[in-house]
C-alpha cells in the first residue's frame, strides 16, 4: 500500500501537470475554447481529477495566473536580495537603485513569464475575478518598501511612509516607461534605461537624507 508521503508527492505532480497543461491550452486556444477534457488529456489525468483539484475551469485559470504571478514575485525577491542589501554609503544609492531597476526591467519585466502573465490577464480578463493579478499585486511593492525602510533606518533615506515611497519609486521608473512606450522591457528597448535613471534621480531628490 502506498505511503502518505508517496500519495502527497503524486498529488503534487498531478497538480503541476494540470496547471502546465491548462497554461499551454489557455494561451494557445483561449479560455472559451479550452475544455476540461482537453486539459485532462494533456495532463494525462482523469477529468474527475481536474475537478477534484480545481473545482471548475475559471478557478483553474485563476490558479494558472496566480502560479505565473508567484514566479514573478520570487524573481523580484531574488533581485532585491542581489542588489538592495548591505548598502552603507549614501553616495552609492543612485547606482544601486539603477542596478536594481534595470534588473527588474530585464530579468522580470523582460521575461517570458511576465509576457505570459500579461497575455493571460488581457485575454482572459472577463473570466478572472478582479483582473487576475490582484491576489499578489502588492507583494513586490511591499518587498521594495521593506528595503527602503531599511535604508531609512541606516540614515540613507528620509522615508516617513515606506510603502508610499515604494509606490512612488515604481511610478517614477517602470510606470513612466510603460505609459510612454507600452513596455518597460529594457532588454529590448534602449529608451527604457534613460527614463529609469532619471526616475531614480527624481526619487532621490525627494527622499535622500539631508
TORFI-327411 format. One record per atom (N, C-alpha, C): residue in three letters; x negated, y negated, z. Coordinates in steps of 0.1 Angstrom, whole numbers, plus 5000, padded with zeros to 4 digits. Layout:
N
AlaXYZ;...
% end
This chain:
210
Unk499150125000;Unk500050005000;Unk499149885000;Unk499449774991;Unk498549654991;Unk498649585004;Unk497549525008;Unk497449445020;Unk498149305017;Unk498349235028;Unk498949105027;Unk498049015020;Unk496749025022;Unk495748935015;Unk495848965000;Unk495949094996;Unk495949114982;Unk497249054976;Unk498349064982;Unk499649014977;Unk499448864976;Unk498848794986;Unk498748654986;Unk497848604974;Unk496748684972;Unk495848644961;Unk496648664947;Unk497348774947;Unk498148794934;Unk499148684932;Unk499848644942;Unk500748534941;Unk500148404936;Unk498948374942;Unk498248254937;Unk497848264922;Unk497448384918;Unk497148404904;Unk498348384895;Unk499448444900;Unk500648424892;Unk501148284891;Unk501048214902;Unk501448074902;Unk500647994892;Unk499248014893;Unk498347944884;Unk498647974869;Unk498948104867;Unk499248144853;Unk500548074848;Unk501548064856;Unk502748004853;Unk502547854850;Unk501847784859;Unk501547644857;Unk500747614844;Unk499747704841;Unk498947684829;Unk499847704817;Unk500647814817;Unk501547834805;Unk502547724804;Unk503147674814;Unk504047564814;Unk503447434808;Unk502247404813;Unk501547284809;Unk501347294794;Unk500847404789;Unk500547424775;Unk501847404766;Unk502847464771;Unk504147464763;Unk504847324764;Unk504747264775;Unk505347124776;Unk504647024767;Unk503347044767;Unk502546954758;Unk502746984743;Unk502847104740;Unk503047144726;Unk504447124721;Unk505447164729;Unk506747174724;Unk507747074730;Unk507347004741;Unk508246914748;Unk509046994758;Unk509746914767;Unk510446974778;Unk511747054773;Unk512446984764;Unk513747044759;Unk513547174751;Unk512447184744;Unk512247294735;Unk511447414742;Unk511047384754;Unk510247484762;Unk511247564770;Unk511347694769;Unk512247774777;Unk511547844788;Unk512247884798;Unk511647954809;Unk511148094804;Unk511948154794;Unk511548274788;Unk510148264782;Unk509948154775;Unk508648134768;Unk507448114778;Unk507748044789;Unk506748024800;Unk506448164806;Unk507448234809;Unk507248374815;Unk506448464805;Unk506748454793;Unk506048544783;Unk504548504782;Unk504248374781;Unk502948324780;Unk502148354793;Unk502748344804;Unk502148374817;Unk502048514821;Unk502748604813;Unk502748744815;Unk503348784828;Unk504448714832;Unk505248744844;Unk506748754840;Unk507548794849;Unk508948804846;Unk509648664847;Unk510748654840;Unk511448524841;Unk511948504855;Unk512248614862;Unk512648604876;Unk511548544885;Unk510348584882;Unk509148534889;Unk509048384888;Unk509248334876;Unk509148184874;Unk510248114882;Unk511448174882;Unk512548114890;Unk512248124905;Unk511648234909;Unk511348254923;Unk510348154928;Unk509348124920;Unk508248034924;Unk508647884923;Unk509447854913;Unk509747714910;Unk511147664909;Unk512047764910;Unk513447724911;Unk514147694898;Unk513647594890;Unk514247554877;Unk513147494869;Unk513447464856;Unk512447404847;Unk512047264851;Unk512947184856;Unk512547054860;Unk511547054871;Unk511747144881;Unk510847154892;Unk509447204887;Unk509547294878;Unk508247344872;Unk507447234865;Unk508147144858;Unk507547034851;Unk506946934862;Unk507646914873;Unk507146824883;Unk505846894889;Unk505847024891;Unk504647094896;Unk503447074887;Unk503747084874;Unk502647064864;Unk502046924865;Unk502946824865;Unk502546684867;Unk501746664880;Unk502246714891;Unk501546704903;Unk500246774903;Unk500146884897;Unk498846954896;Unk497746874889;Unk498146814877;Unk497246734870;Unk496846604878;Unk497846544884;Unk497646434893;Unk496646464904;Unk496846574911;Unk495946614922;Unk494546634917;Unk494346684905;Unk493046704899;Unk492346564898;Unk493146464893;Unk492546334892;Unk492246264905;Unk493046294915;Unk492746244928;Unk491446304933;Unk491246424931;Unk490046494935;Unk488846434928;Unk488946404915;Unk487846344907;Unk487546204913;Unk488646124917;Unk488445994922;Unk487646004935;Unk488046094944;Unk487346104957;Unk485846144955;Unk485546234945;Unk484146264943;Unk483446144938;Unk484046054930;Unk483345934925;Unk483145844937;Unk484145824946;Unk483945744957;Unk482745794966;Unk482645924968;Unk481645984976;Unk480245954969;Unk480245964956;Unk478945944949;Unk478445804949;Unk479445704949;Unk479045564946;Unk479245464958;Unk480245494966;Unk480545394976;Unk480245444990;Unk479045494992;Unk478645545006;Unk477245485008;Unk476945475021;Unk475645435026;Unk475145295020;Unk476045205018;Unk475745075013;Unk475444985025;Unk474244925025;Unk473844845037;Unk473444705033;Unk473244675021;Unk472844535016;Unk473944465008;Unk474244345013;Unk475344275006;Unk474944244991;Unk473644234989;Unk473144204975;Unk473444314965;Unk473644434971;Unk473944544962;Unk475444564959;Unk476244484965;Unk477744504963;Unk478144504949;Unk477744404941;Unk478144404927;Unk477744524919;Unk476544564920;Unk476044674913;Unk476844804917;Unk477044824930;Unk477644944935;Unk479144944930;Unk479844834931;Unk481244834927;Unk481444844912;Unk480444794904;Unk480544804890;Unk480244954886;Unk479245014893;Unk478945154890;Unk480145244893;Unk480845214905;Unk482045294908;Unk483145274898;Unk483345154894;Unk484345124884;Unk484145184871;Unk482845184866;Unk482545244854;Unk482645394854;Unk482345454865;Unk482545604867;Unk484045634866;Unk484845554873;Unk486345574872;Unk486845564857;Unk486245454851;Unk486745424837;Unk486245534827;Unk485245614830;Unk484745714821;Unk485145854826;Unk484845884838;Unk485046024843;Unk486446054846;Unk487245954850;Unk488645974853;Unk489545924842;Unk489545784840;Unk490445734830;Unk490145774816;Unk488945824814;Unk488545874801;Unk488546024799;Unk489146084809;Unk489146234809;Unk490346294802;Unk490146414798;Unk491246494791;Unk492446504801;Unk492146524814;Unk493146534824;Unk494046414825;Unk493446294825;Unk494146174825;Unk495046154813;Unk494446194801;Unk495246184789;Unk496446274789;Unk496246394795;Unk497346494797;Unk498446444806;Unk497946384817;Unk498946324826;Unk499846214819;Unk499146134812;Unk499946024805;Unk500846084795;Unk500446184788;Unk501346244778;Unk502546304784;Unk502246384795;Unk503346444802;Unk504346344808;Unk503846244814;Unk504746144821;Unk505546064810;Unk504846024799;Unk505545944789;Unk506646034782;Unk506246154778;Unk507146234770;Unk508246294779;Unk508046314792;Unk509046384800;Unk509646294810;Unk509546164809;Unk509946074820;Unk511446084823;Unk512246124813;Unk513646144816;Unk513946264824;Unk512946354825;Unk513246474833;Unk512446484846;Unk511546394848;Unk510746404861;Unk511246294870;Unk511746324882;Unk512246214891;Unk511146114894;Unk511545984893;Unk510645874896;Unk509445864888;Unk509545914875;Unk508445894866;Unk507345994868;Unk507346084878;Unk506446194879;Unk505146164886;Unk504746044887;Unk503446014893;Unk503545964908;Unk504745934912;Unk504845854925;Unk504445944937;Unk504546074936;Unk504146154948;Unk502746134952;Unk501846104942;Unk500446084946;Unk499845954941;Unk500745864937;Unk500245734931;Unk499445654941;Unk499645664954;Unk498945584964;Unk497645644969;Unk497445774966;Unk496245844971;Unk494945784967;Unk494645754954;Unk493345684951;Unk493245544957;Unk494345474957;Unk494345334963;Unk493945344978;Unk494545434985;Unk494245454999;Unk492845485002;Unk492245574993;Unk490845614995;Unk489945504992;Unk490245414982;Unk489445294980;Unk489545204991;Unk490745184997;Unk490945095008;Unk490145135020;Unk489945275022;Unk489145315033;Unk487645275032;Unk487145285019;Unk485745245017;Unk485645095018;Unk486545015014;Unk486444865015;Unk486544835030;Unk487344905038;Unk487444875052;Unk486044905059;Unk485445015054;Unk484145045060;Unk483044935056;Unk483144885044;Unk482244775041;Unk482544655049;Unk483744635053;Unk484144515061;Unk483544545075;Unk483644665080;Unk483144695094;Unk481644675094;Unk480944695083;Unk479544675082;Unk479144535080;Unk480144445078;Unk479844305077;Unk479544265063;Unk479844355053;Unk479544325039;Unk480744245032;Unk481944275036;Unk483144215031;Unk483944155042;Unk484744055038;Unk485744005047;Unk487144045042;Unk487644155048;Unk488844225043;Unk489944235054;Unk490844135056;Unk491844145066;Unk492844255063;Unk493144285051;Unk494044395047;Unk493444475036;Unk492944595041;Unk492144675031;Unk492944735020;Unk494244765023;Unk495044825012;Unk495344715001;Unk495644595006;Unk495844484997;Unk494544454989;Unk493444454995;Unk492144434988;Unk491944544977;Unk492244664980;Unk492144774971;Unk493044754959;Unk494344714962;Unk495244684951;Unk494744574942;Unk494244464948;Unk493744354940;Unk492444394933;Unk491644474938;Unk490444524931;Unk490844594918;Unk491844684919;Unk492344764908;Unk492944674898;Unk493744574903;Unk494444474893;Unk493444394886;Unk492244354892;Unk491344274885;Unk490344354876;Unk490344484877;Unk489444564869;Unk490144644859;Unk490644764863;Unk491244854854;Unk492544804848;Unk493444734856;Unk494644694851;Unk494544584841;Unk493444494842;Unk493244394831;Unk492944464818;Unk492144564819;Unk491844644806;Unk493044714801;Unk493844774810;Unk495044844805;Unk496044744799;Unk496144624805;Unk497144534799;Unk496644474786;Unk495344454785;Unk494744394773;Unk494644484761;Unk494144604764;Unk493744704754;Unk494644824753;Unk495444844764;Unk496344964764;Unk495545084769;Unk494345064773;Unk493445174778;Unk492345114786;Unk491845184796;Unk490745144804;Unk489645244803;Unk489645314791;Unk488645424789;Unk487345364784;Unk486445344793;Unk485145274789;Unk484245364781;Unk484545494781;Unk483745584773;Unk483945564758;Unk485145514754;Unk485545494740;Unk485645354736;Unk485745264745;Unk485945124742;Unk484945034749;Unk483944984742;Unk482844904749;Unk483344764754;Unk484644724750;Unk485144604755;Unk485544614770;Unk485644734775;Unk486144754789;Unk485144714799;Unk483844744797;Unk482844714807;Unk482744564811;Unk482744464801;Unk482644324805;Unk483844284813;Unk485044334810;Unk486244304819;Unk486044354833;Unk485544474834;Unk485344534847;Unk484244454855;Unk483144414849;Unk482144344855;Unk482744204860;Unk483444134852;Unk484044014856;Unk485044024867;Unk485844134866;Unk486744164877;Unk486144194890;Unk485044264890;Unk484244284903;Unk483744154908;Unk483244064899;Unk482643934904;Unk483843854910;Unk484943854903;Unk486143774909;Unk486543834922;Unk486543964924;Unk486844024937;Unk485843984947;Unk484643984944;Unk483643944954;Unk483643804958;Unk484043714948;Unk484143574952;Unk485243554962;Unk486243644962;Unk487343634972;Unk487043704985;Unk486243814984;Unk486143904996;Unk484743915002;Unk483743864995;Unk482343875001;Unk482243805014;Unk481643855024;Unk481443795037;Unk480643665035;Unk481143555041;Unk480443435040;Unk479343425050;
% end
